[in-house]
Amino acid sequence: MSTKALAQAFPELAIENRLDEAGAFERVVRIKEESFGRRVRERVLPSQELLAQRLFLLNQDLAEQRRRLGRIDQWLAAADRRLDTWRQRGDDALPLTAVEALLGEARQVLHLHAEPPNPILLMDQLLRTLTARVTLLPAGREFLVEGNDTLLEAALKAGLSPSYGCGNGNCGLCKARVRSGQVQAVRHSDHVLSQAEREQGHVLMCTHRPLSDLTLEALDATAAADIPPQELVATVRAVTPLDEHTLLLHLQTPRSHRLRFLAGQGVTLGMAGEQHDFTADYQIASCPCDDRNLHFHVRRDENDALATRLFAGAVRPGTPVNLRGPWGDFVLTHDDERPLVFIAAGQGFAPVKGLIEHAMAAETCESIHLVWTADPGGHYLARQVRAWADALDGFSAVLPEAGTGGQAADAVLQALQVLQTAEGHPADRLARAQVYLAGPADFVAALSQRLSQVGPADLYRCVLERAGGPQSLGSLCGP
């Protein structure tokens, strides 16, 4: 029976409202879409072939340890025989030269002896058959490779941004050098490495997975300037209403040409209209860890030709969309573990959502706090935010209802006071946090002025709209 049918049968229980408030509906949908058993088999557990390869390597390590222990046993037996020989001579004191020789041999042999068995180390050794740890040089960042993921897939899921283009072995941009460890090719590559590159240990991250812990040498983008401009044609996967005034536009990039971007950046979308071509700038509302599926929150706007066509139902799944970008400096600071405070007004939640999902994947920050003020229509993804708060440690959110400009800024300050005075949130948290602020121009200006009196350590701003007509958002999003 559906929740709607239950609500009609038992109106006094307000079933739909209860599900909405608790964020349970979001969790049920996610459980349904990602069957636990299937996820364990396909995403967490490696394939039988990969497990066999890793167990073979572990058996090699075990055989080597046995050989070392065998050498130690042989030396101990030989030392016992020599001592017996000295005892049979009836000499109570060993010659100094004999003692020195015995100690010298001991130093050569006993250094091969491993440490006593450690349960934690043994468990770590076992877990290495399921996951592999990769260290990316020169940045020194680490990530885990689970299941049957390739090196590139695992790096993106962990919030890293290595160089890549197609993701399936055609372009060769994800080339990396293996400094230590072993890898295995899992798919065919049209890009052929030269003999010199192969001898130096180069592989394509998108076509290889690790057999053991690895050390890789590859560049990782840490700032917007590290991401090159790109142009590609995506297709509309779905157009879904989020509320009366907001649509979710889901675009999918080709398998052979994916968009490389940092969370918080935006792109320019272009379409062919009935009379002329038109473009519109939008912030990406999804995480780079899923590079093929791009989400955008489109607000009803008579001055936006693309939004008008979307709300009129003129754009259907399969429609091609030109995409140019990314642009904007509204991105996370590399390897900064300070608390993150995200403040959004209305549709400013779009880039903030991408940043939060990226921060969750990277797991580098101490805590995440969200304050999202809504337009009179309400918070169009309130259930998603509540689901985050229920499922994640270190995440807190306040969703005040407010208007625009100074009124919304005052509501945010009140919400920040609630966060700072709550248990586990010291009063100086805002002053030592990274603060990301996104919303309309009047809201950003008013709140920036008020926050300057509090003195946050860093303040990053993203203006989504400005009075006097549309302008390029690329120059308006940054520190």
C-alpha positions in Angstrom: 0.0 0.0 0.0 1.3 3.5 -0.9 1.8 6.3 1.6 -0.9 8.2 -0.2 -3.4 5.4 0.3 -2.4 5.1 4.0 -2.9 8.9 4.4 -6.4 8.7 2.9 -7.4 5.7 5.1 -6.0 7.3 8.3 -6.2 11.1 7.9 -5.9 11.6 11.7 -2.4 10.2 11.7 -1.0 12.7 9.1 1.3 10.0 7.8 2.7 12.0 4.9 3.6 14.9 7.1 5.3 12.6 9.6 7.3 11.0 6.8 8.2 14.4 5.5 9.3 15.8 8.8 11.5 12.9 9.7 13.2 12.5 6.4 12.1 8.9 6.4 10.7 9.1 2.9 14.1 10.0 1.4 15.7 7.1 3.2 13.1 4.6 2.1 13.5 5.7 -1.6 17.2 5.4 -1.3 17.0 1.9 0.2 14.6 0.9 -2.5 16.8 2.2 -5.3 20.1 0.8 -3.9 19.3 -2.7 -2.7 21.6 -3.5 0.2 22.5 -7.0 -1.0 23.2 -5.8 -4.5 25.3 -2.9 -3.2 27.4 -5.2 -1.0 28.0 -7.6 -3.8 28.7 -5.1 -6.6 30.2 -2.1 -4.8 31.8 -3.2 -1.5 33.0 -6.7 -2.3 35.6 -7.2 -5.0 35.0 -9.7 -7.8 36.1 -13.3 -7.3 38.9 -12.8 -9.7 40.2 -9.7 -7.8 39.9 -11.5 -4.4 41.8 -14.5 -5.8 44.6 -12.2 -7.0 44.9 -10.4 -3.7 44.8 -13.7 -1.7 47.6 -14.9 -4.0 49.7 -11.9 -3.0 48.9 -12.5 0.7 50.0 -16.1 0.3 53.2 -14.9 -1.2 53.8 -12.7 1.8 52.9 -15.6 4.1 55.4 -17.9 2.3 58.1 -15.3 2.6 57.4 -15.0 6.4 57.6 -18.8 6.7 61.0 -18.8 4.9 62.3 -16.2 7.3 61.1 -18.1 10.3 62.6 -21.2 8.9 66.0 -19.5 8.6 65.7 -18.4 12.2 64.9 -21.9 13.3 67.9 -23.3 11.4 70.2 -20.7 13.1 68.9 -21.5 16.6 69.4 -25.2 16.0 73.0 -24.5 14.8 73.7 -22.2 17.8 72.5 -24.9 20.1 74.9 -27.4 18.5 77.8 -25.1 18.9 77.0 -24.4 22.5 76.8 -28.1 23.2 80.2 -28.5 21.6 81.7 -25.9 23.9 80.1 -27.5 26.9 81.5 -30.9 25.9 85.0 -29.4 26.0 84.5 -28.7 29.7 85.3 -25.0 29.4 83.0 -23.0 31.7 83.7 -19.7 30.0 83.1 -19.1 26.3 85.9 -17.5 24.3 85.4 -13.8 23.6 85.8 -14.4 19.9 83.1 -17.1 20.0 80.7 -14.8 21.8 81.3 -12.0 19.3 80.8 -14.4 16.4 77.5 -15.6 17.9 76.2 -12.1 18.4 77.2 -11.1 14.9 75.2 -14.0 13.4 72.3 -13.1 15.7 72.2 -9.6 14.4 72.1 -10.9 10.8 69.4 -13.4 11.4 67.1 -12.0 14.0 66.5 -8.8 12.2 64.5 -10.9 9.8 62.1 -11.8 12.6 58.7 -10.1 12.4 57.1 -8.4 15.4 54.9 -10.6 17.6 51.4 -11.2 16.1 49.2 -8.1 16.5 45.4 -8.7 16.2 44.9 -5.2 14.7 47.6 -5.7 12.1 46.2 -9.1 11.2 42.7 -7.6 10.8 44.2 -4.8 8.6 45.9 -7.5 6.5 42.6 -9.2 6.1 40.8 -6.0 5.1 43.3 -5.4 2.4 41.8 -8.2 0.5 38.6 -6.2 0.3 40.0 -2.7 0.0 43.3 -1.1 -1.2 44.8 2.1 0.1 46.2 4.5 -2.5 48.5 7.4 -1.8 48.5 10.1 -4.5 51.8 12.0 -4.9 52.9 14.8 -4.9 49.9 16.0 -2.9 50.2 13.1 -0.4 46.4 12.5 -0.3 45.0 9.1 0.4 41.9 7.2 -0.7 40.5 3.7 -0.5 39.5 1.6 -3.5 36.5 -0.6 -2.6 34.9 -3.4 -4.5 35.6 -3.4 -8.3 36.1 0.3 -8.6 38.9 1.6 -10.9 41.5 3.9 -9.5 39.7 6.9 -11.1 36.2 5.9 -9.8 37.6 5.5 -6.3 39.5 8.8 -6.4 36.3 10.7 -7.5 34.2 9.1 -4.9 36.7 10.2 -2.2 36.4 13.8 -3.3 39.7 14.0 -5.3 39.9 15.6 -8.7 42.7 13.9 -10.8 43.1 14.8 -14.4 40.8 12.9 -16.7 38.6 13.3 -19.7 36.5 10.3 -20.9 36.8 7.9 -18.0 36.9 4.8 -20.3 40.4 4.6 -21.7 40.1 6.8 -24.8 41.8 10.1 -24.1 44.7 9.2 -21.9 44.4 12.2 -19.6 44.2 10.1 -16.4 47.7 8.7 -16.9 49.5 8.1 -13.6 52.8 6.5 -12.6 52.8 3.6 -10.2 55.6 4.2 -7.7 54.9 1.1 -5.6 52.4 -1.7 -5.5 50.6 -3.7 -8.2 47.7 -3.0 -10.5 45.5 -4.9 -12.8 43.9 -3.8 -16.1 40.1 -4.3 -16.0 39.0 -2.9 -19.4 40.3 -2.3 -22.9 42.0 1.1 -23.6 42.1 2.7 -27.1 44.8 5.0 -25.8 48.1 3.2 -26.2 51.0 4.1 -23.9 54.5 4.2 -25.3 57.1 1.7 -24.5 59.0 4.2 -22.4 55.8 5.1 -20.4 55.1 1.4 -19.7 58.7 0.9 -18.6 58.4 3.8 -16.2 55.3 2.3 -14.6 52.6 4.5 -16.2 49.0 3.3 -16.3 45.5 4.8 -17.0 43.6 5.3 -13.8 40.3 4.7 -15.5 41.2 1.2 -16.8 43.1 -0.2 -13.8 42.4 -1.3 -10.3 44.8 -2.1 -7.5 45.9 -5.6 -6.4 47.7 -4.2 -3.4 48.2 -0.9 -1.6 49.6 1.7 -4.1 51.6 4.8 -4.3 50.7 6.8 -7.4 52.2 9.9 -9.0 49.5 12.1 -10.6 48.3 15.6 -10.4 45.2 16.5 -8.4 43.3 19.7 -8.9 43.0 21.7 -5.7 41.8 25.0 -7.1 39.5 26.3 -9.8 42.5 27.4 -11.9 43.6 23.8 -12.2 40.4 22.8 -14.1 40.6 23.5 -17.9 37.6 25.0 -19.8 35.5 22.3 -21.6 32.8 22.2 -24.1 30.5 19.2 -24.6 27.0 18.2 -25.5 24.9 16.6 -22.7 21.4 15.2 -22.9 18.4 15.8 -20.7 17.8 12.7 -18.5 14.8 14.1 -16.5 13.0 17.3 -15.5 11.5 16.8 -12.1 9.4 19.3 -10.0 10.9 20.0 -6.6 8.2 22.5 -5.7 5.8 24.9 -7.4 8.6 27.2 -8.3 11.7 25.0 -8.7 12.6 22.2 -11.1 15.4 19.7 -11.0 17.2 19.5 -14.3 19.1 16.3 -14.7 21.7 16.2 -17.5 23.9 13.3 -18.5 27.2 13.6 -20.2 28.5 11.2 -22.8 30.5 8.2 -21.6 33.4 9.4 -23.9 33.4 13.0 -22.7 32.6 13.8 -19.1 32.7 17.1 -17.3 35.6 17.7 -14.9 34.7 20.3 -12.3 35.0 21.2 -8.6 32.0 21.2 -6.3 30.5 24.7 -6.2 31.3 25.7 -9.7 28.8 26.5 -12.5 28.4 26.0 -16.2 26.7 27.8 -19.1 23.9 25.8 -20.7 22.9 26.5 -24.3 19.9 25.3 -26.4 18.5 25.9 -29.8 15.2 27.8 -29.5 12.5 28.1 -32.1 13.8 31.4 -33.4 17.4 31.7 -32.0 19.9 30.1 -29.7 20.0 31.1 -26.1 22.2 30.4 -23.0 21.8 30.5 -19.3 24.3 30.2 -16.4 23.6 27.7 -13.6 25.4 26.4 -10.5 25.9 22.7 -10.5 23.9 21.2 -7.6 25.6 17.8 -7.6 29.0 16.3 -6.5 31.9 15.7 -8.9 32.0 12.1 -7.6 29.2 11.4 -10.1 30.7 13.2 -13.1 28.2 11.9 -15.7 25.0 13.0 -13.9 24.8 16.8 -13.4 21.9 18.3 -11.4 20.7 21.9 -11.6 18.0 23.7 -9.6 16.0 25.9 -12.0 13.9 28.6 -10.6 10.8 30.0 -12.4 11.9 33.2 -14.0 10.3 35.0 -16.9 13.6 36.5 -17.9 15.3 33.1 -18.2 14.4 31.6 -21.6 15.6 28.1 -20.6 13.6 28.1 -17.3 10.5 29.3 -19.3 10.9 26.3 -21.7 11.4 23.9 -18.9 8.4 25.0 -16.9 6.3 24.9 -20.1 7.2 21.3 -20.7 9.0 22.1 -24.0 12.2 20.3 -22.9 11.9 16.5 -22.9 14.3 13.6 -22.0 16.8 13.1 -24.7 17.0 16.8 -25.7 20.6 17.8 -26.4 22.1 20.6 -24.3 25.3 22.4 -25.0 27.5 22.8 -21.9 30.4 25.2 -21.5 32.5 25.5 -18.3 33.2 25.1 -15.5 33.6 28.6 -14.0 33.7 30.1 -10.5 35.9 30.1 -7.5 33.2 29.1 -5.0 35.0 25.9 -4.1 36.3 24.2 -1.0 39.8 24.9 0.3 42.2 22.0 -0.2 43.0 19.9 2.9 41.4 22.4 5.4 40.0 20.5 8.4 38.3 23.5 10.1 34.5 23.5 10.5 32.4 24.3 7.4 29.5 26.7 7.7 27.2 26.9 4.7 24.7 29.8 4.4 22.2 29.8 1.6 19.2 31.8 0.6 16.6 30.4 -1.7 18.2 28.8 -4.8 21.6 29.5 -3.3 21.2 26.0 -1.9 22.1 24.6 -5.3 26.0 25.2 -5.2 25.9 24.6 -1.4 24.4 21.1 -1.9 27.3 20.2 -4.2 29.8 21.5 -1.7 28.2 19.5 1.2 28.2 16.3 -0.8 31.8 16.8 -1.8 32.8 17.5 1.8 31.0 14.3 2.9 32.9 12.3 0.3 36.3 13.9 1.1 35.8 13.4 4.9 38.4 16.1 5.7 36.5 18.7 7.7 35.8 18.7 11.4 32.1 19.4 11.1 29.4 20.7 8.7 26.7 23.3 9.6 24.0 24.5 7.3 21.7 27.5 7.5 19.2 27.8 4.6 16.7 30.5 4.5 13.7 29.9 2.2 11.6 32.1 0.0 7.9 32.2 0.9 7.4 29.0 -1.0 9.5 27.0 1.5 12.6 24.8 1.4 12.3 22.6 -1.7 14.7 19.9 -0.4 14.0 20.1 3.3 13.6 16.3 3.5 17.1 15.8 2.0 18.6 18.1 4.6 16.8 16.3 7.4 18.0 12.9 6.1 21.6 14.2 6.3 21.1 15.4 9.8 19.6 12.0 10.9 22.3 9.9 9.2 25.5 11.9 9.6 27.6 12.7 12.7 28.9 16.2 12.8 26.2 17.6 10.5 23.7 20.1 11.8 21.1 22.3 10.0 18.7 25.1 10.7 16.1 26.0 8.1 14.5 29.3 9.0 11.6 30.8 7.1 12.5 34.3 5.9 12.1 36.9 3.2 14.9 38.5 1.3 17.7 40.9 1.8 18.2 42.3 5.4 15.3 40.3 6.8 16.8 37.0 5.6 20.3 38.1 6.9 18.8 38.7 10.4 17.2 35.3 10.3 20.6 33.7 9.5 22.3 35.5 12.4 19.7 34.2 14.8 20.2 30.7 13.4 23.9 31.0 13.8 23.5 32.0 17.4 21.4 28.8 17.9 24.2 26.7 16.4 26.9 28.3 18.4 25.1 28.0 21.8 24.0 24.4 21.2 25.8 21.6 22.9 29.1 20.8 21.3 29.3 24.1 19.4 31.6 26.6 21.2 30.9 30.2 20.9 34.0 30.9 18.9 33.2 28.3 16.2 32.1 30.8 13.6 35.3 32.8 14.0 37.5 29.8 13.2 35.3 28.3 10.5 35.2 28.5 6.7 32.0 30.3 5.8 30.3 29.8 2.4 27.6 32.3 1.5 25.3 31.9 -1.6 22.1 33.7 -2.5 20.7 36.9 -4.2 22.8 40.0 -4.3 20.9 41.9 -1.6 21.1 39.0 0.8 24.8 38.4 0.2 25.6 42.1 0.7 23.5 42.4 3.9 24.9 39.3 5.5 28.5 39.9 4.5 28.3 43.3 6.3 26.9 41.7 9.4 29.4 38.8 9.4 32.3 41.1 9.1 31.5 42.3 12.6 31.7 38.7 13.8 34.9 38.1 12.0 34.8 34.7 10.3 38.2 33.3 9.4 37.3 33.0 5.7 34.2 34.1 3.8 33.4 32.9 0.3 30.5 34.5 -1.6 28.4 33.4 -4.5 25.9 35.9 -5.9 23.2 34.1 -8.0 21.3 37.1 -9.3 21.8 40.8 -9.4 19.4 43.7 -9.8 19.4 45.3 -13.2 19.4 42.2 -15.4 21.3 38.9 -15.8 25.0 38.9 -15.6 27.7 36.3 -15.9 27.8 34.3 -12.7 31.4 33.2 -13.3 32.8 36.5 -12.2 30.5 36.7 -9.2 31.3 33.5 -7.4 34.5 33.4 -5.3 36.2 34.6 -2.2 
